[in-house]
Amino acid sequence: MKKIEAVIREEKLEALKEKLESSGFIGMTVFKVKGRGNQGGIYLEWRAGNYKVDMLPKLMLMMVVKDEDVERVIDIISETCSTNSEGDGKIFISPIDDVVRIRTKEKGEKAL
């Protein structure tokens, strides 16, 4: 099993949820986060002048999937969330040793 953490633009969440669900991936957790990367932030104009916002609001989607589903989920996230501009986000993949469903104590892929 693998944990997929994707940092995405906020406005892409609804389309991504719909695409993942229609592809059979229902379970996910979403966090509001702020971050910066190569984009380095943005400059905004205000009545008092220009200022830089270097920690931009993003969302982090977290899911755990079977090993054989990882590439499919990566493709869905990449295709749905790309604007072909800096700031589209990143996808992180980590190994998961085990999962336990609290209600039934099922373990492993059965708990997904």
Phi and psi in radians as a Rosetta constraint file:
Dihedral C 1 N 2 CA 2 C 2 CIRCULARHARMONIC -2.342 0.35
Dihedral N 2 CA 2 C 2 N 3 CIRCULARHARMONIC 2.546 0.35
Dihedral C 2 N 3 CA 3 C 3 CIRCULARHARMONIC -1.691 0.35
Dihedral N 3 CA 3 C 3 N 4 CIRCULARHARMONIC 2.252 0.35
Dihedral C 3 N 4 CA 4 C 4 CIRCULARHARMONIC -1.939 0.35
Dihedral N 4 CA 4 C 4 N 5 CIRCULARHARMONIC 2.160 0.35
Dihedral C 4 N 5 CA 5 C 5 CIRCULARHARMONIC -2.066 0.35
Dihedral N 5 CA 5 C 5 N 6 CIRCULARHARMONIC 2.120 0.35
Dihedral C 5 N 6 CA 6 C 6 CIRCULARHARMONIC -2.117 0.35
Dihedral N 6 CA 6 C 6 N 7 CIRCULARHARMONIC 2.173 0.35
Dihedral C 6 N 7 CA 7 C 7 CIRCULARHARMONIC -1.635 0.35
Dihedral N 7 CA 7 C 7 N 8 CIRCULARHARMONIC 2.095 0.35
Dihedral C 7 N 8 CA 8 C 8 CIRCULARHARMONIC -2.304 0.35
Dihedral N 8 CA 8 C 8 N 9 CIRCULARHARMONIC 2.898 0.35
Dihedral C 8 N 9 CA 9 C 9 CIRCULARHARMONIC -1.203 0.35
Dihedral N 9 CA 9 C 9 N 10 CIRCULARHARMONIC 2.474 0.35
Dihedral C 9 N 10 CA 10 C 10 CIRCULARHARMONIC -1.004 0.35
Dihedral N 10 CA 10 C 10 N 11 CIRCULARHARMONIC -0.676 0.35
Dihedral C 10 N 11 CA 11 C 11 CIRCULARHARMONIC -1.255 0.35
Dihedral N 11 CA 11 C 11 N 12 CIRCULARHARMONIC -0.122 0.35
Dihedral C 11 N 12 CA 12 C 12 CIRCULARHARMONIC -1.631 0.35
Dihedral N 12 CA 12 C 12 N 13 CIRCULARHARMONIC -0.118 0.35
Dihedral C 12 N 13 CA 13 C 13 CIRCULARHARMONIC -1.080 0.35
Dihedral N 13 CA 13 C 13 N 14 CIRCULARHARMONIC -0.861 0.35
Dihedral C 13 N 14 CA 14 C 14 CIRCULARHARMONIC -1.082 0.35
Dihedral N 14 CA 14 C 14 N 15 CIRCULARHARMONIC -0.790 0.35
Dihedral C 14 N 15 CA 15 C 15 CIRCULARHARMONIC -1.096 0.35
Dihedral N 15 CA 15 C 15 N 16 CIRCULARHARMONIC -0.691 0.35
Dihedral C 15 N 16 CA 16 C 16 CIRCULARHARMONIC -1.167 0.35
Dihedral N 16 CA 16 C 16 N 17 CIRCULARHARMONIC -0.784 0.35
Dihedral C 16 N 17 CA 17 C 17 CIRCULARHARMONIC -0.997 0.35
Dihedral N 17 CA 17 C 17 N 18 CIRCULARHARMONIC -0.792 0.35
Dihedral C 17 N 18 CA 18 C 18 CIRCULARHARMONIC -1.097 0.35
Dihedral N 18 CA 18 C 18 N 19 CIRCULARHARMONIC -0.772 0.35
Dihedral C 18 N 19 CA 19 C 19 CIRCULARHARMONIC -1.158 0.35
Dihedral N 19 CA 19 C 19 N 20 CIRCULARHARMONIC -0.763 0.35
Dihedral C 19 N 20 CA 20 C 20 CIRCULARHARMONIC -1.096 0.35
Dihedral N 20 CA 20 C 20 N 21 CIRCULARHARMONIC -0.800 0.35
Dihedral C 20 N 21 CA 21 C 21 CIRCULARHARMONIC -1.094 0.35
Dihedral N 21 CA 21 C 21 N 22 CIRCULARHARMONIC -0.754 0.35
Dihedral C 21 N 22 CA 22 C 22 CIRCULARHARMONIC -1.175 0.35
Dihedral N 22 CA 22 C 22 N 23 CIRCULARHARMONIC -0.306 0.35
Dihedral C 22 N 23 CA 23 C 23 CIRCULARHARMONIC -1.688 0.35
Dihedral N 23 CA 23 C 23 N 24 CIRCULARHARMONIC 0.077 0.35
Dihedral C 23 N 24 CA 24 C 24 CIRCULARHARMONIC 1.653 0.35
Dihedral N 24 CA 24 C 24 N 25 CIRCULARHARMONIC 0.153 0.35
Dihedral C 24 N 25 CA 25 C 25 CIRCULARHARMONIC -1.871 0.35
Dihedral N 25 CA 25 C 25 N 26 CIRCULARHARMONIC 1.769 0.35
Dihedral C 25 N 26 CA 26 C 26 CIRCULARHARMONIC -1.674 0.35
Dihedral N 26 CA 26 C 26 N 27 CIRCULARHARMONIC -0.824 0.35
Dihedral C 26 N 27 CA 27 C 27 CIRCULARHARMONIC -1.327 0.35
Dihedral N 27 CA 27 C 27 N 28 CIRCULARHARMONIC 2.283 0.35
Dihedral C 27 N 28 CA 28 C 28 CIRCULARHARMONIC -2.843 0.35
Dihedral N 28 CA 28 C 28 N 29 CIRCULARHARMONIC 2.772 0.35
Dihedral C 28 N 29 CA 29 C 29 CIRCULARHARMONIC -2.186 0.35
Dihedral N 29 CA 29 C 29 N 30 CIRCULARHARMONIC 2.425 0.35
Dihedral C 29 N 30 CA 30 C 30 CIRCULARHARMONIC -2.175 0.35
Dihedral N 30 CA 30 C 30 N 31 CIRCULARHARMONIC 2.318 0.35
Dihedral C 30 N 31 CA 31 C 31 CIRCULARHARMONIC -2.084 0.35
Dihedral N 31 CA 31 C 31 N 32 CIRCULARHARMONIC 2.517 0.35
Dihedral C 31 N 32 CA 32 C 32 CIRCULARHARMONIC -1.452 0.35
Dihedral N 32 CA 32 C 32 N 33 CIRCULARHARMONIC 2.262 0.35
Dihedral C 32 N 33 CA 33 C 33 CIRCULARHARMONIC -2.379 0.35
Dihedral N 33 CA 33 C 33 N 34 CIRCULARHARMONIC 2.929 0.35
Dihedral C 33 N 34 CA 34 C 34 CIRCULARHARMONIC -2.219 0.35
Dihedral N 34 CA 34 C 34 N 35 CIRCULARHARMONIC 2.544 0.35
Dihedral C 34 N 35 CA 35 C 35 CIRCULARHARMONIC -2.883 0.35
Dihedral N 35 CA 35 C 35 N 36 CIRCULARHARMONIC 3.119 0.35
Dihedral C 35 N 36 CA 36 C 36 CIRCULARHARMONIC -2.625 0.35
Dihedral N 36 CA 36 C 36 N 37 CIRCULARHARMONIC 2.697 0.35
Dihedral C 36 N 37 CA 37 C 37 CIRCULARHARMONIC -2.607 0.35
Dihedral N 37 CA 37 C 37 N 38 CIRCULARHARMONIC -2.480 0.35
Dihedral C 37 N 38 CA 38 C 38 CIRCULARHARMONIC -1.015 0.35
Dihedral N 38 CA 38 C 38 N 39 CIRCULARHARMONIC -0.515 0.35
Dihedral C 38 N 39 CA 39 C 39 CIRCULARHARMONIC -1.058 0.35
Dihedral N 39 CA 39 C 39 N 40 CIRCULARHARMONIC -0.611 0.35
Dihedral C 39 N 40 CA 40 C 40 CIRCULARHARMONIC 1.276 0.35
Dihedral N 40 CA 40 C 40 N 41 CIRCULARHARMONIC 0.125 0.35
Dihedral C 40 N 41 CA 41 C 41 CIRCULARHARMONIC 1.794 0.35
Dihedral N 41 CA 41 C 41 N 42 CIRCULARHARMONIC -3.045 0.35
Dihedral C 41 N 42 CA 42 C 42 CIRCULARHARMONIC -2.347 0.35
Dihedral N 42 CA 42 C 42 N 43 CIRCULARHARMONIC 2.734 0.35
Dihedral C 42 N 43 CA 43 C 43 CIRCULARHARMONIC -1.801 0.35
Dihedral N 43 CA 43 C 43 N 44 CIRCULARHARMONIC 2.326 0.35
Dihedral C 43 N 44 CA 44 C 44 CIRCULARHARMONIC -2.098 0.35
Dihedral N 44 CA 44 C 44 N 45 CIRCULARHARMONIC 2.611 0.35
Dihedral C 44 N 45 CA 45 C 45 CIRCULARHARMONIC -1.740 0.35
Dihedral N 45 CA 45 C 45 N 46 CIRCULARHARMONIC 2.423 0.35
Dihedral C 45 N 46 CA 46 C 46 CIRCULARHARMONIC -2.396 0.35
Dihedral N 46 CA 46 C 46 N 47 CIRCULARHARMONIC 2.907 0.35
Dihedral C 46 N 47 CA 47 C 47 CIRCULARHARMONIC -0.968 0.35
Dihedral N 47 CA 47 C 47 N 48 CIRCULARHARMONIC -0.602 0.35
Dihedral C 47 N 48 CA 48 C 48 CIRCULARHARMONIC -1.506 0.35
Dihedral N 48 CA 48 C 48 N 49 CIRCULARHARMONIC -0.023 0.35
Dihedral C 48 N 49 CA 49 C 49 CIRCULARHARMONIC 2.253 0.35
Dihedral N 49 CA 49 C 49 N 50 CIRCULARHARMONIC -2.948 0.35
Dihedral C 49 N 50 CA 50 C 50 CIRCULARHARMONIC -1.540 0.35
Dihedral N 50 CA 50 C 50 N 51 CIRCULARHARMONIC 2.589 0.35
Dihedral C 50 N 51 CA 51 C 51 CIRCULARHARMONIC -2.579 0.35
Dihedral N 51 CA 51 C 51 N 52 CIRCULARHARMONIC 2.769 0.35
Dihedral C 51 N 52 CA 52 C 52 CIRCULARHARMONIC -1.811 0.35
Dihedral N 52 CA 52 C 52 N 53 CIRCULARHARMONIC 2.327 0.35
Dihedral C 52 N 53 CA 53 C 53 CIRCULARHARMONIC -1.903 0.35
Dihedral N 53 CA 53 C 53 N 54 CIRCULARHARMONIC 1.890 0.35
Dihedral C 53 N 54 CA 54 C 54 CIRCULARHARMONIC -1.782 0.35
Dihedral N 54 CA 54 C 54 N 55 CIRCULARHARMONIC -0.169 0.35
Dihedral C 54 N 55 CA 55 C 55 CIRCULARHARMONIC -1.985 0.35
Dihedral N 55 CA 55 C 55 N 56 CIRCULARHARMONIC 1.742 0.35
Dihedral C 55 N 56 CA 56 C 56 CIRCULARHARMONIC -1.568 0.35
Dihedral N 56 CA 56 C 56 N 57 CIRCULARHARMONIC 2.513 0.35
Dihedral C 56 N 57 CA 57 C 57 CIRCULARHARMONIC -1.213 0.35
Dihedral N 57 CA 57 C 57 N 58 CIRCULARHARMONIC 2.340 0.35
Dihedral C 57 N 58 CA 58 C 58 CIRCULARHARMONIC -2.458 0.35
Dihedral N 58 CA 58 C 58 N 59 CIRCULARHARMONIC 3.069 0.35
Dihedral C 58 N 59 CA 59 C 59 CIRCULARHARMONIC -2.102 0.35
Dihedral N 59 CA 59 C 59 N 60 CIRCULARHARMONIC 2.542 0.35
Dihedral C 59 N 60 CA 60 C 60 CIRCULARHARMONIC -2.010 0.35
Dihedral N 60 CA 60 C 60 N 61 CIRCULARHARMONIC 2.112 0.35
Dihedral C 60 N 61 CA 61 C 61 CIRCULARHARMONIC -1.738 0.35
Dihedral N 61 CA 61 C 61 N 62 CIRCULARHARMONIC 2.294 0.35
Dihedral C 61 N 62 CA 62 C 62 CIRCULARHARMONIC -2.165 0.35
Dihedral N 62 CA 62 C 62 N 63 CIRCULARHARMONIC 2.293 0.35
Dihedral C 62 N 63 CA 63 C 63 CIRCULARHARMONIC -2.512 0.35
Dihedral N 63 CA 63 C 63 N 64 CIRCULARHARMONIC 2.682 0.35
Dihedral C 63 N 64 CA 64 C 64 CIRCULARHARMONIC -2.053 0.35
Dihedral N 64 CA 64 C 64 N 65 CIRCULARHARMONIC 2.232 0.35
Dihedral C 64 N 65 CA 65 C 65 CIRCULARHARMONIC -2.314 0.35
Dihedral N 65 CA 65 C 65 N 66 CIRCULARHARMONIC 2.856 0.35
Dihedral C 65 N 66 CA 66 C 66 CIRCULARHARMONIC -1.144 0.35
Dihedral N 66 CA 66 C 66 N 67 CIRCULARHARMONIC 2.644 0.35
Dihedral C 66 N 67 CA 67 C 67 CIRCULARHARMONIC -0.923 0.35
Dihedral N 67 CA 67 C 67 N 68 CIRCULARHARMONIC -0.722 0.35
Dihedral C 67 N 68 CA 68 C 68 CIRCULARHARMONIC -1.248 0.35
Dihedral N 68 CA 68 C 68 N 69 CIRCULARHARMONIC -0.207 0.35
Dihedral C 68 N 69 CA 69 C 69 CIRCULARHARMONIC -1.699 0.35
Dihedral N 69 CA 69 C 69 N 70 CIRCULARHARMONIC -0.120 0.35
Dihedral C 69 N 70 CA 70 C 70 CIRCULARHARMONIC -1.013 0.35
Dihedral N 70 CA 70 C 70 N 71 CIRCULARHARMONIC -0.899 0.35
Dihedral C 70 N 71 CA 71 C 71 CIRCULARHARMONIC -1.111 0.35
Dihedral N 71 CA 71 C 71 N 72 CIRCULARHARMONIC -0.641 0.35
Dihedral C 71 N 72 CA 72 C 72 CIRCULARHARMONIC -1.107 0.35
Dihedral N 72 CA 72 C 72 N 73 CIRCULARHARMONIC -0.766 0.35
Dihedral C 72 N 73 CA 73 C 73 CIRCULARHARMONIC -1.162 0.35
Dihedral N 73 CA 73 C 73 N 74 CIRCULARHARMONIC -0.726 0.35
Dihedral C 73 N 74 CA 74 C 74 CIRCULARHARMONIC -1.038 0.35
Dihedral N 74 CA 74 C 74 N 75 CIRCULARHARMONIC -0.765 0.35
Dihedral C 74 N 75 CA 75 C 75 CIRCULARHARMONIC -1.080 0.35
Dihedral N 75 CA 75 C 75 N 76 CIRCULARHARMONIC -0.749 0.35
Dihedral C 75 N 76 CA 76 C 76 CIRCULARHARMONIC -1.092 0.35
Dihedral N 76 CA 76 C 76 N 77 CIRCULARHARMONIC -0.823 0.35
Dihedral C 76 N 77 CA 77 C 77 CIRCULARHARMONIC -1.090 0.35
Dihedral N 77 CA 77 C 77 N 78 CIRCULARHARMONIC -0.827 0.35
Dihedral C 77 N 78 CA 78 C 78 CIRCULARHARMONIC -1.077 0.35
Dihedral N 78 CA 78 C 78 N 79 CIRCULARHARMONIC -0.821 0.35
Dihedral C 78 N 79 CA 79 C 79 CIRCULARHARMONIC -1.174 0.35
Dihedral N 79 CA 79 C 79 N 80 CIRCULARHARMONIC -0.668 0.35
Dihedral C 79 N 80 CA 80 C 80 CIRCULARHARMONIC -1.376 0.35
Dihedral N 80 CA 80 C 80 N 81 CIRCULARHARMONIC -0.595 0.35
Dihedral C 80 N 81 CA 81 C 81 CIRCULARHARMONIC -1.747 0.35
Dihedral N 81 CA 81 C 81 N 82 CIRCULARHARMONIC -0.087 0.35
Dihedral C 81 N 82 CA 82 C 82 CIRCULARHARMONIC -1.386 0.35
Dihedral N 82 CA 82 C 82 N 83 CIRCULARHARMONIC 2.338 0.35
Dihedral C 82 N 83 CA 83 C 83 CIRCULARHARMONIC -2.004 0.35
Dihedral N 83 CA 83 C 83 N 84 CIRCULARHARMONIC 0.039 0.35
Dihedral C 83 N 84 CA 84 C 84 CIRCULARHARMONIC 1.074 0.35
Dihedral N 84 CA 84 C 84 N 85 CIRCULARHARMONIC 0.531 0.35
Dihedral C 84 N 85 CA 85 C 85 CIRCULARHARMONIC -2.243 0.35
Dihedral N 85 CA 85 C 85 N 86 CIRCULARHARMONIC 2.721 0.35
Dihedral C 85 N 86 CA 86 C 86 CIRCULARHARMONIC -1.026 0.35
Dihedral N 86 CA 86 C 86 N 87 CIRCULARHARMONIC 2.564 0.35
Dihedral C 86 N 87 CA 87 C 87 CIRCULARHARMONIC 1.653 0.35
Dihedral N 87 CA 87 C 87 N 88 CIRCULARHARMONIC 0.090 0.35
Dihedral C 87 N 88 CA 88 C 88 CIRCULARHARMONIC -1.214 0.35
Dihedral N 88 CA 88 C 88 N 89 CIRCULARHARMONIC -0.414 0.35
Dihedral C 88 N 89 CA 89 C 89 CIRCULARHARMONIC 2.054 0.35
Dihedral N 89 CA 89 C 89 N 90 CIRCULARHARMONIC -2.954 0.35
Dihedral C 89 N 90 CA 90 C 90 CIRCULARHARMONIC -2.485 0.35
Dihedral N 90 CA 90 C 90 N 91 CIRCULARHARMONIC 2.769 0.35
Dihedral C 90 N 91 CA 91 C 91 CIRCULARHARMONIC -2.153 0.35
Dihedral N 91 CA 91 C 91 N 92 CIRCULARHARMONIC 2.249 0.35
Dihedral C 91 N 92 CA 92 C 92 CIRCULARHARMONIC -2.019 0.35
Dihedral N 92 CA 92 C 92 N 93 CIRCULARHARMONIC 2.374 0.35
Dihedral C 92 N 93 CA 93 C 93 CIRCULARHARMONIC -2.128 0.35
Dihedral N 93 CA 93 C 93 N 94 CIRCULARHARMONIC 2.253 0.35
Dihedral C 93 N 94 CA 94 C 94 CIRCULARHARMONIC -2.297 0.35
Dihedral N 94 CA 94 C 94 N 95 CIRCULARHARMONIC 2.582 0.35
Dihedral C 94 N 95 CA 95 C 95 CIRCULARHARMONIC -1.274 0.35
Dihedral N 95 CA 95 C 95 N 96 CIRCULARHARMONIC 2.579 0.35
Dihedral C 95 N 96 CA 96 C 96 CIRCULARHARMONIC -2.084 0.35
Dihedral N 96 CA 96 C 96 N 97 CIRCULARHARMONIC 2.190 0.35
Dihedral C 96 N 97 CA 97 C 97 CIRCULARHARMONIC -1.298 0.35
Dihedral N 97 CA 97 C 97 N 98 CIRCULARHARMONIC -0.715 0.35
Dihedral C 97 N 98 CA 98 C 98 CIRCULARHARMONIC -2.846 0.35
Dihedral N 98 CA 98 C 98 N 99 CIRCULARHARMONIC 2.806 0.35
Dihedral C 98 N 99 CA 99 C 99 CIRCULARHARMONIC -2.363 0.35
Dihedral N 99 CA 99 C 99 N 100 CIRCULARHARMONIC 2.452 0.35
Dihedral C 99 N 100 CA 100 C 100 CIRCULARHARMONIC -2.242 0.35
Dihedral N 100 CA 100 C 100 N 101 CIRCULARHARMONIC 2.167 0.35
Dihedral C 100 N 101 CA 101 C 101 CIRCULARHARMONIC -1.353 0.35
Dihedral N 101 CA 101 C 101 N 102 CIRCULARHARMONIC 2.134 0.35
Dihedral C 101 N 102 CA 102 C 102 CIRCULARHARMONIC -1.058 0.35
Dihedral N 102 CA 102 C 102 N 103 CIRCULARHARMONIC -0.805 0.35
Dihedral C 102 N 103 CA 103 C 103 CIRCULARHARMONIC -1.081 0.35
Dihedral N 103 CA 103 C 103 N 104 CIRCULARHARMONIC -0.782 0.35
Dihedral C 103 N 104 CA 104 C 104 CIRCULARHARMONIC -1.926 0.35
Dihedral N 104 CA 104 C 104 N 105 CIRCULARHARMONIC -0.174 0.35
Dihedral C 104 N 105 CA 105 C 105 CIRCULARHARMONIC 1.131 0.35
Dihedral N 105 CA 105 C 105 N 106 CIRCULARHARMONIC 0.293 0.35
Dihedral C 105 N 106 CA 106 C 106 CIRCULARHARMONIC -1.073 0.35
Dihedral N 106 CA 106 C 106 N 107 CIRCULARHARMONIC 2.593 0.35
Dihedral C 106 N 107 CA 107 C 107 CIRCULARHARMONIC -2.160 0.35
Dihedral N 107 CA 107 C 107 N 108 CIRCULARHARMONIC 2.830 0.35
Dihedral C 107 N 108 CA 108 C 108 CIRCULARHARMONIC 1.213 0.35
Dihedral N 108 CA 108 C 108 N 109 CIRCULARHARMONIC -2.636 0.35
Dihedral C 108 N 109 CA 109 C 109 CIRCULARHARMONIC -1.066 0.35
Dihedral N 109 CA 109 C 109 N 110 CIRCULARHARMONIC -0.465 0.35
Dihedral C 109 N 110 CA 110 C 110 CIRCULARHARMONIC -1.094 0.35
Dihedral N 110 CA 110 C 110 N 111 CIRCULARHARMONIC -0.453 0.35
Dihedral C 110 N 111 CA 111 C 111 CIRCULARHARMONIC -1.432 0.35
Dihedral N 111 CA 111 C 111 N 112 CIRCULARHARMONIC -0.231 0.35
